[in-house]
């Protein structure tokens, strides 16, 4: 997503509300990316795949 400054360069007559919305969205996205990075990849491995559930002997060796 483009920053508010890039958006303002391309559209110099943009509404102030649009610029404020762009800034708010960019801040939210940045915060969520930091939270995802802080949790790490271990949070994604909580659920087992269907193969691991029904065929435990067929699971991948890691």
C-alpha positions in Angstrom: 0.0 0.0 0.0 1.3 3.4 -0.9 2.0 5.9 1.9 0.0 9.1 2.3 2.9 11.2 1.0 2.9 9.2 -2.3 -0.8 9.4 -2.6 -0.7 13.2 -2.0 2.0 13.5 -4.7 -0.1 11.8 -7.2 -3.3 13.5 -6.2 -2.4 17.0 -4.9 -6.1 18.0 -4.4 -7.0 15.0 -2.2 -9.4 15.5 0.6 -7.9 15.8 4.1 -10.2 13.0 5.3 -8.7 10.7 2.6 -5.2 11.5 3.7 -6.0 10.9 7.3 -7.6 7.6 6.4 -4.5 6.5 4.5 -2.3 7.4 7.5 -4.6 5.5 9.9 -4.6 2.4 7.7 -0.9 2.5 7.3 -0.4 2.7 11.1 -2.8 -0.2 11.6 -1.1 -2.4 9.0 2.3 -1.6 10.6 1.0 -2.5 14.0 -0.5 -5.8 12.8 2.8 -6.7 11.0 4.7 -6.1 14.2 2.3 -8.3 16.2 2.6 -11.1 13.6 6.4 -10.9 13.7 6.4 -11.0 17.5 4.3 -14.1 17.6 6.5 -15.9 15.1 5.7 -18.9 13.0 4.9 -21.2 16.0 1.4 -19.8 16.3 0.5 -21.1 12.8 1.3 -24.7 13.7 -1.3 -25.2 16.4 -3.8 -26.9 14.1 -3.1 -30.3 12.6 -3.7 -31.0 9.0 -6.2 -33.7 7.9 -3.3 -36.1 7.1 -1.9 -35.7 10.6 -5.3 -36.2 12.2 -6.3 -39.4 10.4 -3.0 -40.9 9.3 -0.5 -40.1 12.1 2.0 -42.6 10.7 2.2 -40.7 7.4 3.2 -37.4 8.9 6.2 -35.6 7.6 9.5 -35.9 9.4 10.9 -32.4 10.3 
